[in-house]
Amino acid sequence: MKVQEVLQAAQRAKDAGSTRFCMGAAWRELGNKKNAFNHILDMVKGVNGMGMEVCCTLGMLTSEQAIQLKQAGLSAYNHNLDTSPEHYPKVISTRSYEDRLNTIANVRDAGISVCCGGILGLGEKDHDRVGLLHVLATLPEHPESVPINALVSVEGTPLGDDDDISRVDAFDMARMIATARVVMPRTMVRLSAGRLSFSDAEQFMMFQAGANSIFNGDKLLTTDNPAFDADQALFEKFGFVGKPAHKGPMVAPAEMDGSIVITKVEAEKQEVSYA
């Protein structure tokens, strides 16, 4: 995509109420794509100049590339682990688990926030879901955001054509979100791909379980997502208020008594309670 085209999309997102703009590229790694990388740096600078947070997902990164993105104004980098280390080789062969962990380390060392989560519905078992959360919760620092995705099966792909892959239901999602919230209490837990398959009531349950962020926009890379207006109406129905850009997490664990309690915070003179 052209730089100006992307910046126009970012402006539309800002006008619709988004505070972070995410950009993704469909390649394994940047490698020697020098011209493409220079365009991406211009995109990052442009979106950052609008006062929005900027997130990219560009596959594997070297430490030098991560530093350049940070200097351009990148706020966060998305690089999912997808599943547990044990189940990963059964699903993905284009890069290793260690490759992904190295990219996350390069991003963290450059001072960029880490967005890293996984996908439910890859044929994994419960212990694989626990294994993924264990890896995330035992990184040197917890990711600032953890997307929890439900697989959107695509016809013609191995998982899309596998009749043995069971559909992920709202209770699977709620359990994963709630566990992520407990083991990573200051992380933004993102309700991500697959939202179109869940009712408003099911999504509300997931937010009550601990989700406090979504990916908004008509497309999530290759799969459909609720329209801006639909999400706007959903949040009005739920009584949710958006977090301003560049304000950091709006949650703070209170005194522990066996449970996680979220204290009140102030954002742009509006007091918002999370419980």
C-alpha angles and dihedrals in degrees: 000000000000119000095241092048091055093046090052089053090050091053091052090051092050091048089052092055104265117143098190127047119205125201126191135191125203100226136101094240141340093252110156096342091128098159093045091049092051089053090050091051089053090050091051092049091048096049092044088052089059090063094252129126111250126217129181135187109195104152120248118005134198119224090253093054091048091053092050091051091050091051090051090057104264111167101189142004124213117213114152125206087206098201144351121312089247097052096037098084090055090061110026130043104159094082136007129247088247090055089057094047090050091054091049089051092050090051092048093047090053090057096250121139114252122233107188132153143125151249128257117211101048092122091270126149127232091263089057090056089050089047093055093050090046091056092047094046093049098050112118086261128014114252112259088230133021117196115208108202130189111215113256100206115221120205112243095033123102094249092041092056097041109106091192093065106100122216116256111239131205092262091056088053094045092051092050093046093047092050091048089051092052097047095039104032098172096045123108102239108208126212097213140159119013098040092128089068093057127076123235089257092052091049090049089054089053091052089049088052090059111281112137104167140048139191105245125199141084094270135035100202097291105352133074123259133186115283121256092251092050092053091045090055091045093055092046088053091050093044093237123158122207123245114240117243120267093015097114125222114344093208132085125181112236126207109320118239098162093295139070113250120189114214128216118273135188124233122178092337091307117114111216122191121210118186 
